[in-house]
């Protein structure tokens, strides 16, 4: 039987291990440097390096790697062994402070958005003392930052940490004004709910679109998918249960607090959720989760798909980002308590968050933008692209009362009753859940539901932290110069609610009525990644990041270039895959079956059998028409993709892919999917949705 307490974090160099292995003063100085955001002394680094090496060697590590998060949505690693030789040529295992603190990586070989040319290759990785090293595959993984030789940020982690410090600074300003001197540090927390698909590896190998694009470019809707909702929370199939068991154990060894596992709505779809922790640690942990999902699946003859929409017509996969604010005194600043109407601290941070989301909804949309997520947003339980806030009935009534200068009297919901006396009584929540809301308050945190399953959570949390820091800064600026902060705070509440309640919507965010209402309210409607990214360099957004020293204008421009270029490359790869699959597999398969039908008709006519072969005649005509349309359309797609790929201006290129290439791809798909419904299964060149989704 698995001993979880003994197993947990056995491969993590955490505080417990550091306390055991470091001198008390070194440990204290290291934690102080982390808390105060001050440099770690090289002498401390040397002691830490030696302790870390000994710990790693005891657990079988032979190599170490600086593990970082470049702008690719995945992690990067280069492994060096501890192996060295002394003056006598004798083998020894060495690891120095220099090797711990600094590494080198080619900054031109990873996305830099023009910050690095090929001849300007030098980049640096630098030890991140705020995250814990861990051992995986006999290597010591050291979480690090990644920057260019000239100092520009080239990773996801550095701006995330900067945003956390900015949020702490502004939170403390507000708390001091509110009379709270006990809290010395405020840290944003996050817990991600990671959705994914599991399919059989042998089936996967037969689909080139899955191999190269991560999603199916073709596929007719199966006879049965999620129509009966019979997969959601259903009993785990033995093969999946074994996979999940192994996954949990591997995660627990690395100190990743995997808490929840279950079947999701779509067939073959599942979820794993981690317990909330500090944003920077949670971002590391989610990357570990994504990596182990893939490697553990391989061991079970499975493939894990993290694409946001691997299959058309059924649910896609997201990564619900549960965000809150925690103090060093153990207080959740977004916890309303028993009397939220009287909880000034809660109301202050709530209003700041609402203000932030309304003013910077474009940035939140940008933070989760990708070609894959565009396929998912707007249906099948994924929120729409219009960013809005759900608060629930009670919080909404409290804000209305504040705005109108009224006294709100709480009407508690009482116990939950269903008419059975044997039913255990428990308090009923004061609000329902809204699964269509992009940014929903869920009791003591906000659930940002727009993030895609394959994306790094660093970017959305970095933006959330920064925009809330700005809202708090504006509150603090006003309150600090006021002679009557209490009165001023009340007027700030009223002003904020009146100005920003337009972003609050508690209804059905999928409805056409909401789309029209949102337009009347003046909310952003950025339906595609390209639409969103075009707003990246708006003056207000550049000013925001520069004010809080999270990203410079130059770094923002590079990220815009990287994300636009990535969008173009993804659609280009998908268009090439579609053309190749049609020309080499689909059209030949249709032609082969048409030949058989034609042969049957010829034999009938030649022998004068006198049969009326209606099926053969009608099917041959339909397939002939469809194959002709596919042939013409795929040639058109080939030319459009070729033309788009030649465009040097990144914005023009992205818009051509969005408006022209993707539209043609969608039309081609409709034709191919229609052909699939006509063709006999043995003639179709690759596994269908039924084969894929029900293969495990």
C-alpha positions in Angstrom: 0.0 0.0 0.0 1.3 3.5 -1.0 2.5 5.5 2.0 1.6 9.0 0.7 3.2 11.0 3.6 6.4 9.1 3.2 6.4 9.4 -0.6 5.2 13.1 -0.8 8.0 15.5 -1.8 10.7 12.8 -1.5 12.2 14.1 -4.8 11.8 17.8 -3.9 14.5 20.0 -2.3 12.0 22.0 -0.2 12.1 23.9 3.1 12.1 20.7 5.2 15.2 19.4 3.4 16.9 22.7 3.4 16.4 23.0 7.2 18.0 19.6 7.7 21.0 20.3 5.4 21.8 24.0 5.7 23.3 25.8 8.7 20.6 27.7 10.5 22.0 31.1 9.6 22.4 30.2 5.9 18.8 29.0 5.8 17.6 32.1 7.6 19.5 34.4 5.2 18.3 32.6 2.2 14.6 32.8 3.2 15.1 36.5 4.2 16.5 37.3 0.7 13.5 35.6 -0.9 11.0 37.5 1.2 12.7 40.9 0.7 13.5 40.3 -3.0 17.2 41.0 -2.3 20.3 39.3 -3.9 21.4 35.9 -2.6 25.0 36.2 -1.4 27.5 34.0 -3.4 28.7 32.5 -0.2 25.2 31.4 0.6 24.9 30.0 -2.9 28.0 27.9 -2.4 26.6 26.3 0.7 23.2 25.7 -0.9 24.9 24.2 -4.0 26.8 21.6 -2.0 23.8 20.7 0.1 21.7 20.4 -3.0 24.3 18.2 -4.8 24.6 15.8 -1.8 20.8 15.5 -1.6 20.6 14.8 -5.3 23.3 12.3 -5.4 21.7 10.4 -2.5 18.6 10.1 -4.7 20.4 8.7 -7.7 20.9 12.0 -9.7 23.8 12.0 -12.1 23.0 15.3 -13.9 21.6 18.7 -13.3 19.7 21.1 -15.5 18.6 24.7 -15.4 14.8 24.3 -16.0 13.2 27.4 -17.5 10.0 28.6 -19.2 10.8 30.2 -22.6 8.1 31.8 -24.7 7.0 28.5 -26.2 4.3 27.5 -23.6 6.5 24.6 -22.6 9.7 24.2 -20.6 13.3 23.9 -21.7 16.2 22.0 -20.2 19.9 21.3 -21.0 21.5 18.6 -18.8 25.1 18.6 -17.5 26.6 15.8 -15.4 28.1 16.3 -12.0 31.1 14.4 -13.4 34.5 16.1 -13.1 38.2 15.1 -12.4 40.6 16.2 -9.7 44.3 17.0 -10.3 45.2 13.3 -10.3 42.6 12.5 -12.9 40.3 10.8 -10.3 36.6 11.1 -11.0 34.6 13.3 -8.6 31.1 14.7 -8.5 31.2 18.5 -8.4 28.6 21.2 -8.3 29.5 24.8 -7.5 27.7 28.0 -6.6 28.6 29.3 -10.1 26.9 26.3 -11.7 23.8 26.7 -9.5 23.4 30.4 -10.0 24.2 30.9 -13.7 23.8 28.8 -16.9 24.1 29.7 -20.5 21.6 29.1 -23.4 21.4 30.3 -26.9 19.0 33.2 -26.7 18.6 33.3 -30.5 17.5 29.7 -30.8 14.4 30.2 -28.7 11.6 32.8 -29.5 12.9 36.3 -28.9 10.6 38.4 -31.1 13.6 40.2 -32.7 15.4 40.9 -29.4 18.2 38.5 -30.4 19.7 38.0 -33.8 21.4 34.8 -34.8 24.8 36.3 -34.3 23.7 37.6 -30.9 23.2 34.2 -29.4 24.2 34.5 -25.7 21.5 34.2 -23.1 21.5 33.3 -19.4 19.5 31.1 -17.1 19.7 32.1 -13.4 18.6 30.2 -10.3 15.2 31.1 -9.0 15.5 30.7 -5.2 11.7 31.1 -4.8 11.0 27.7 -6.4 12.1 24.3 -5.2 14.5 22.1 -7.2 13.4 18.5 -7.9 14.7 15.2 -9.3 13.2 13.6 -12.4 14.8 11.0 -14.6 18.0 11.0 -12.6 18.5 14.8 -13.1 18.4 17.6 -10.6 16.0 20.2 -12.1 16.8 23.7 -10.9 14.0 26.2 -11.7 15.5 29.3 -13.3 14.9 32.6 -15.1 15.8 33.1 -18.7 17.1 36.4 -20.2 19.2 37.7 -23.1 22.8 38.9 -22.9 21.5 42.4 -22.9 19.1 41.8 -20.0 15.7 41.5 -21.7 13.3 39.0 -20.3 12.8 35.9 -22.5 10.7 33.7 -20.3 7.3 33.5 -18.6 8.5 33.2 -15.0 10.4 36.5 -14.6 7.5 38.8 -15.3 5.2 36.6 -13.2 7.5 37.1 -10.1 7.8 40.8 -10.9 4.0 41.1 -11.0 3.7 39.3 -7.6 6.1 41.8 -6.0 4.1 44.7 -7.6 0.8 43.3 -6.3 2.3 42.8 -2.8 3.6 46.4 -2.7 0.2 48.0 -3.7 -1.7 45.6 -1.4 0.3 46.6 1.6 -0.3 50.3 0.8 -4.0 49.7 0.9 -3.9 47.5 4.0 -2.0 50.2 5.9 -4.6 52.8 5.0 -7.3 50.3 6.2 -5.5 50.1 9.6 -4.1 46.6 9.1 -0.5 46.6 10.3 -0.3 42.8 11.0 0.0 41.7 7.4 3.6 42.0 6.2 3.2 40.3 2.8 0.4 39.5 0.3 0.9 36.8 -2.2 -1.4 35.8 -5.1 -2.3 32.1 -5.1 -3.5 29.9 -7.8 -4.8 26.4 -8.4 -5.3 25.0 -11.9 -7.8 22.5 -13.0 -6.1 20.7 -15.9 -8.3 19.0 -18.5 -6.9 16.6 -21.1 -7.8 13.7 -23.4 -6.4 10.2 -23.3 -6.5 8.1 -26.5 -4.9 4.8 -27.6 -1.3 5.2 -28.9 -1.9 2.9 -31.9 -4.9 4.9 -33.0 -2.9 8.1 -32.6 -0.1 6.9 -34.8 -2.6 6.5 -37.7 -3.7 10.2 -37.7 -1.1 12.6 -39.1 -3.2 15.6 -38.0 -3.0 14.5 -34.4 0.8 13.9 -34.7 1.7 17.2 -36.3 -1.2 19.5 -35.1 -2.3 18.0 -31.8 -5.9 18.1 -33.1 -8.0 16.4 -35.7 -8.5 18.5 -38.9 -11.2 16.1 -40.1 -13.8 14.0 -38.3 -17.5 13.5 -38.7 -19.6 13.6 -35.5 -19.9 10.1 -33.9 -23.2 8.4 -33.5 -22.9 9.0 -29.7 -20.5 11.4 -28.0 -21.5 13.3 -24.9 -25.2 13.4 -25.7 -26.2 11.4 -22.6 -23.7 13.1 -20.2 -22.8 9.5 -19.2 -19.0 10.0 -19.2 -18.9 13.0 -16.7 -17.9 11.7 -13.2 -18.5 8.1 -14.4 -16.5 5.2 -13.0 -13.0 5.2 -14.2 -12.1 2.5 -16.8 -9.3 0.2 -15.5 -6.7 1.4 -17.9 -7.4 5.1 -17.1 -7.5 4.3 -13.4 -4.1 2.7 -13.5 -2.7 5.7 -15.5 -4.2 8.1 -12.9 -2.7 6.1 -10.0 0.8 6.3 -11.5 0.4 9.9 -12.4 -0.6 10.8 -8.8 2.4 9.0 -7.4 4.8 10.6 -9.7 3.4 14.1 -8.9 3.4 13.5 -5.2 7.1 12.5 -5.3 7.8 15.9 -6.8 5.7 17.7 -4.2 2.9 18.6 -6.7 -0.3 18.5 -4.6 -2.5 16.6 -7.0 -5.9 16.5 -5.3 -8.7 15.7 -7.7 -9.1 13.3 -10.6 -12.2 12.4 -12.6 -13.8 11.8 -16.0 -14.8 15.1 -17.8 -17.8 15.7 -20.0 -16.5 14.5 -23.4 -15.7 10.8 -24.0 -12.0 10.1 -23.4 -11.7 13.5 -21.5 -10.4 13.7 -17.9 -9.2 16.2 -15.3 -6.5 16.6 -12.7 -6.6 19.5 -10.2 -3.9 20.8 -7.9 -4.3 22.3 -4.5 -3.8 26.1 -4.4 -0.4 27.5 -3.7 1.6 30.7 -4.5 1.4 31.7 -8.2 5.0 31.1 -9.1 5.0 27.6 -7.5 1.7 26.8 -9.0 3.0 27.7 -12.5 6.0 25.4 -12.0 3.7 22.6 -10.8 1.3 22.9 -13.7 4.2 22.5 -16.1 5.3 19.4 -14.3 1.7 18.1 -14.5 1.5 18.7 -18.2 4.9 16.9 -18.8 4.0 14.0 -16.6 0.6 13.6 -18.2 2.4 12.9 -21.5 5.2 10.7 -20.2 2.9 8.7 -17.9 0.4 8.1 -20.7 3.2 6.7 -22.9 4.0 4.1 -20.3 0.4 2.9 -20.5 0.3 2.8 -24.3 -1.7 6.0 -24.4 -1.3 9.5 -25.7 -2.3 12.6 -23.8 -3.8 15.4 -25.9 -3.5 18.9 -24.4 -4.8 20.8 -27.4 -7.8 23.0 -26.5 -10.1 21.4 -29.2 -8.7 18.1 -30.4 -12.2 17.0 -31.6 -14.9 19.0 -33.2 -18.5 19.0 -32.0 -17.6 17.9 -28.4 -16.1 19.7 -25.4 -12.7 21.2 -25.6 -10.1 21.3 -22.8 -9.4 24.3 -20.6 -7.4 25.0 -17.5 -9.6 26.8 -15.0 -7.3 29.3 -13.2 -8.5 29.7 -9.6 -6.9 33.0 -8.3 -6.9 34.6 -4.9 -4.9 36.7 -2.5 -3.2 35.3 0.6 -1.5 37.1 3.5 1.4 35.9 5.6 -1.0 35.8 8.5 -3.1 33.2 6.8 -5.9 35.5 5.7 -7.6 35.2 2.3 -8.2 38.8 1.3 -11.0 37.7 -1.1 -12.9 35.7 1.6 -16.2 37.7 2.3 -16.7 36.1 5.7 -20.1 35.8 7.4 -21.0 39.5 6.8 -19.5 40.6 3.5 -21.4 43.8 3.6 -19.4 44.8 6.7 -16.1 43.4 5.6 -14.3 46.6 4.3 -11.1 44.8 3.5 -12.9 42.2 1.3 -15.0 44.9 -0.4 -11.8 47.0 -1.2 -10.0 44.1 -2.9 -13.2 42.9 -4.6 -13.8 46.4 -6.1 -10.2 46.7 -7.1 -10.5 43.4 -9.0 -13.7 44.4 -10.8 -12.1 47.7 -11.8 -9.0 45.9 -13.0 -10.9 43.4 -15.1 -13.1 46.0 -16.7 -10.2 48.4 -17.6 -7.9 45.7 -18.8 -10.2 43.0 -20.2 -8.3 43.2 -23.5 -5.1 42.1 -21.6 -6.9 39.1 -20.0 -8.2 38.1 -23.4 -4.6 38.4 -24.8 -3.2 36.3 -21.9 -5.1 33.2 -23.1 -4.9 33.8 -26.8 -3.8 31.1 -29.2 -4.9 29.4 -32.4 -5.9 26.4 -30.3 -8.0 28.3 -27.8 -9.8 30.1 -30.6 -11.2 26.7 -31.6 -12.5 26.2 -28.0 -13.9 29.5 -26.8 -17.6 30.2 -27.0 -19.3 26.9 -26.6 -19.3 23.4 -25.1 -18.8 24.7 -21.6 -16.0 27.1 -22.6 -16.6 30.7 -21.9 -17.0 33.2 -24.7 -14.4 35.7 -25.8 -16.2 38.6 -24.2 -14.6 39.0 -20.7 -17.2 39.5 -18.0 -17.4 39.0 -14.2 -19.9 36.8 -12.3 -20.5 37.7 -8.7 -23.6 35.8 -7.7 -26.8 37.2 -6.2 -25.7 38.2 -2.7 -22.5 40.0 -3.6 -24.4 41.8 -6.4 -27.1 42.9 -4.0 -24.4 44.2 -1.6 -22.8 46.3 -4.4 -26.2 47.6 -5.5 -26.9 48.7 -1.9 -23.5 50.5 -1.6 -24.1 52.3 -4.9 -27.6 53.4 -3.8 -26.5 54.4 -0.3 -28.7 51.7 1.2 -28.2 49.4 4.2 -28.0 45.7 3.1 -29.5 43.2 5.4 -28.2 39.7 4.8 -30.8 37.0 4.1 -29.0 33.8 4.8 -29.9 30.9 2.6 -30.4 28.5 5.5 -29.9 24.7 5.3 -30.2 22.7 2.1 -33.4 20.7 2.1 -34.7 18.0 -0.4 -37.7 16.7 1.6 -36.0 13.7 3.2 -35.6 13.8 7.0 -32.6 11.3 6.8 -30.8 13.8 4.5 -27.9 15.4 6.5 -28.4 19.2 6.9 -25.7 21.6 5.6 -25.7 25.3 4.8 -26.9 26.3 1.4 -24.5 28.5 -0.6 -25.7 32.1 -1.2 -25.1 31.9 -4.9 -25.2 29.4 -7.8 -22.3 28.7 -10.2 -22.1 30.1 -13.7 -20.2 27.8 -16.0 -20.5 30.3 -18.9 -18.7 33.1 -17.1 -15.1 33.9 -18.1 -14.3 35.3 -14.7 -16.5 34.0 -11.9 -16.4 34.6 -8.1 -16.7 31.2 -6.5 -16.9 32.0 -2.8 -13.4 33.2 -1.8 -11.5 33.3 -5.2 -12.0 34.1 -8.8 -12.1 31.4 -11.4 -10.6 32.6 -14.7 -12.1 29.9 -17.0 -10.7 31.1 -20.3 -7.2 29.6 -20.1 -6.5 26.9 -22.6 -5.3 23.4 -21.6 -1.9 23.5 -23.3 -1.0 27.0 -22.1 1.3 28.2 -19.4 -0.6 29.7 -16.5 2.3 32.2 -15.9 0.9 34.7 -18.5 -2.7 35.0 -17.3 -1.6 35.2 -13.6 1.1 37.8 -14.5 -1.5 39.9 -16.1 -4.1 39.4 -13.3 -1.5 40.4 -10.7 -0.4 43.5 -12.6 -3.9 44.9 -13.4 -5.1 44.4 -9.8 -1.9 46.0 -8.6 -2.7 49.0 -10.8 -6.3 49.3 -9.4 -5.0 49.1 -5.8 -2.3 51.7 -6.7 -5.0 54.1 -7.9 -7.1 53.4 -4.7 -4.0 54.0 -2.5 -3.1 57.2 -4.4 -6.5 58.7 -3.7 -6.8 57.5 -0.1 -3.3 58.7 0.9 -3.9 62.2 -0.1 -7.4 62.4 1.5 -7.9 64.1 4.8 -10.7 61.6 5.5 -9.7 58.2 4.1 -12.8 56.4 5.5 -15.2 58.8 3.7 -13.1 58.7 0.6 -13.1 54.9 0.6 -16.9 54.9 0.6 -17.0 57.3 -2.4 -14.4 55.2 -4.2 -16.6 52.1 -3.7 -19.6 54.0 -5.2 -17.6 55.5 -8.0 -16.0 52.1 -8.9 -19.4 50.3 -8.9 -21.1 52.9 -11.0 -18.2 53.0 -13.6 -17.3 49.3 -13.8 -20.5 47.4 -13.1 -20.9 47.1 -16.8 -18.5 44.2 -16.7 -20.6 42.3 -14.2 -23.0 39.8 -15.8 -24.7 36.9 -13.9 -26.7 35.5 -16.8 -26.0 33.2 -19.7 -22.9 34.4 -21.4 -23.5 32.2 -24.4 -26.7 34.0 -25.4 -27.0 36.3 -28.4 -28.8 38.8 -26.1 -25.6 39.1 -24.0 -23.5 39.6 -27.0 -25.7 42.5 -28.1 -25.9 43.8 -24.5 -22.1 43.7 -24.1 -21.7 45.7 -27.2 -24.1 48.3 -25.8 -22.1 48.4 -22.6 -18.9 49.1 -24.6 -17.1 45.8 -23.6 -14.3 44.4 -25.7 -15.4 41.8 -28.2 -12.1 40.2 -29.3 -13.2 37.0 -31.0 -9.9 35.8 -32.3 -6.3 35.7 -31.2 -5.4 38.1 -33.9 -8.1 40.6 -32.8 -6.8 40.4 -29.3 -3.1 40.6 -30.0 -3.6 43.8 -32.1 -4.3 45.6 -28.8 -1.1 44.4 -27.1 0.8 47.6 -27.7 -2.0 50.0 -26.8 -0.5 53.0 -24.9 -2.5 52.2 -21.8 -1.1 48.6 -21.7 2.5 49.6 -22.3 2.2 52.2 -19.5 0.7 49.6 -17.1 3.7 47.2 -17.4 6.3 50.0 -17.3 4.7 51.6 -14.3 5.0 48.4 -12.3 8.4 47.4 -13.9 6.9 44.1 -15.0 7.8 44.3 -18.8 9.4 47.1 -20.8 8.0 48.4 -24.1 10.8 46.5 -26.0 9.8 43.3 -24.2 6.2 43.8 -25.0 6.9 44.4 -28.7 8.9 41.1 -28.7 6.0 39.2 -27.2 3.6 40.6 -29.7 5.9 39.5 -32.5 6.3 36.0 -31.0 2.6 35.4 -30.4 1.6 36.7 -33.8 4.3 34.7 -35.5 3.3 31.6 -33.5 -0.3 32.0 -34.6 0.8 32.1 -38.3 3.1 29.1 -38.0 0.4 27.0 -36.3 -2.2 27.7 -39.0 0.4 27.2 -41.7 1.3 23.8 -40.3 -2.4 22.9 -40.1 -3.0 24.0 -43.7 -0.1 22.0 -45.0 -1.2 18.9 -43.0 -4.7 19.3 -44.4 -3.5 19.5 -48.0 -1.1 16.6 -47.6 -3.8 14.3 -46.0 -6.3 15.1 -48.7 -3.9 14.6 -51.6 -2.2 11.5 -50.3 -5.0 9.7 -48.3 -8.5 11.1 -48.7 -8.9 11.7 -52.4 -7.2 8.4 -53.3 -9.5 6.6 -50.9 -12.6 8.2 -52.4 -11.3 7.4 -55.9 -10.7 3.8 -55.0 -14.3 3.4 -53.7 -15.7 5.2 -56.7 -13.9 2.8 -58.9 -15.5 -0.1 -57.1 -19.0 1.4 -57.5 -18.3 2.2 -61.1 -17.2 -1.4 -61.7 -20.4 -2.7 -60.2 -22.4 -0.6 -62.5 -20.4 -1.5 -65.5 -20.8 -5.3 -64.8 -24.5 -4.8 -64.4 -24.8 -3.0 -67.7 -22.4 -5.3 -69.6 -24.2 -8.4 -68.5 -27.7 -6.8 -69.1 -28.8 -8.1 -65.7 -31.5 -5.5 -65.5 -30.9 -4.5 -61.9 -31.6 -0.9 -60.8 -28.5 -0.1 -58.7 -29.8 3.0 -57.0 -27.4 2.9 -54.1 -24.3 2.6 -56.4 -25.6 5.2 -58.9 -26.6 7.9 -56.3 -23.5 7.3 -54.1 -21.2 7.5 -57.1 -22.7 10.8 -58.1 -22.5 12.2 -54.6 -18.9 11.2 -54.1 -18.0 12.4 -57.6 -19.4 15.9 -56.7 -17.8 15.9 -53.3 -14.4 14.8 -54.5 -14.4 17.4 -57.3 -15.3 20.1 -54.7 -12.6 18.8 -52.3 -10.0 18.8 -55.1 -10.8 22.4 -56.2 -10.9 23.6 -52.6 -7.7 22.0 -51.5 -5.9 23.5 -54.5 -7.3 26.9 -53.5 -6.1 26.3 -49.9 -2.6 25.4 -51.1 -2.3 28.6 -53.0 -3.8 30.7 -50.2 -1.4 29.2 -47.6 1.6 29.7 -49.9 0.6 33.4 -50.5 0.0 34.0 -46.7 3.3 32.4 -45.8 5.2 34.9 -48.0 3.9 38.0 -46.3 6.6 39.6 -44.3 4.4 42.0 -42.2 3.4 39.9 -39.2 0.0 41.6 -38.7 -1.0 41.3 -42.4 0.2 37.7 -42.4 -1.9 36.8 -39.3 -5.0 38.5 -40.7 -4.7 36.6 -44.0 -4.5 33.3 -42.1 -7.4 34.3 -39.9 -9.8 35.6 -42.5 -8.9 33.6 -45.6 -6.9 30.4 -44.9 -8.9 29.3 -41.9 -12.2 30.0 -43.7 -11.1 27.8 -46.6 -9.9 25.1 -44.2 -13.4 25.1 -42.5 -15.1 24.7 -45.9 -12.8 21.8 -46.9 -13.4 20.1 -43.6 -17.2 20.2 -44.1 -16.7 18.4 -47.5 -14.4 15.8 -46.2 -16.6 15.1 -43.2 -19.5 14.6 -45.5 -17.5 12.1 -47.6 -16.6 10.2 -44.4 -20.3 9.6 -43.6 -20.8 8.1 -47.1 -17.7 6.0 -47.4 -17.6 2.4 -46.0 -15.4 2.2 -43.0 -12.8 -0.2 -44.6 -12.2 2.4 -47.3 -11.7 5.4 -45.0 -7.9 6.0 -44.6 -7.7 6.7 -40.9 -9.5 6.1 -37.6 -12.8 7.9 -37.1 -14.0 9.8 -34.0 -15.7 6.6 -32.9 -12.5 4.7 -33.1 -10.5 7.3 -31.3 -12.9 8.4 -28.5 -13.9 4.9 -27.5 -10.6 3.1 -27.8 -9.5 3.2 -24.2 
